[in-house]
Amino acid sequence: TNTLTNTLTNIHSQTHTHKHTLTHKHTPYAVYIHLLNTSGDLLVSGSRDNTARVWNLQTLECTNVLEAHTDSVNDVAVKDGLVATASSDGLVRVFNAKSGQCLRLLQGHMGSVDHITFDGKIIVSAGADCSVRVWEAQKGRLLHTLTGHSQEIECLLLNGDIAVSGSWDSSIRVWSAPYGVCRLVLTGHTQ
């Protein structure tokens, strides 16, 4: 297997700044690193090897490998000990970070799911099918499918009840996540 050394520099949390080197077995390389808790002790990475890994930054050990996807893990989001993963297999999965158990499987996207965000109550996902999907986190129920972009979504943000998506169609859409409606479309970028 290929191994890769990632240097994690200046990972800020509320009380710590860390500089660690983690050697791990994500192959061919690790992407999409996200802090798991505010103490800065845990980190989650996702990779093209179809896994997400949970790391303890104090011991520099991988504490769990989250395996269930059949294609690349494109993004991860974490909240309250849960890890949500977005994958090229078209699925969103929710795992218990400690046990590694897959708790929920969220199906609905038609193509790769490239972006995910999670606030503990709702999960918002987006990807190649040009849609944003809002899920109820506890039961995994699809609440809304938000459409309007004409090309793939490249970025996603959740701030309170507001979800924001940016697309290759050069638009930014501001959504009311609880109500499933587009509140604003921002245009102006040409590329």
Helices and strands as residue ranges (DSSP letters): E 4-12, E 17-24, E 30-35, E 42-47, E 51-56, E 61-67, E 73-79, E 82-87, E 91-96, E 102-107, E 113-118, E 122-127, E 132-136, E 142-146, E 153-159, E 162-167, E 172-176, E 181-186
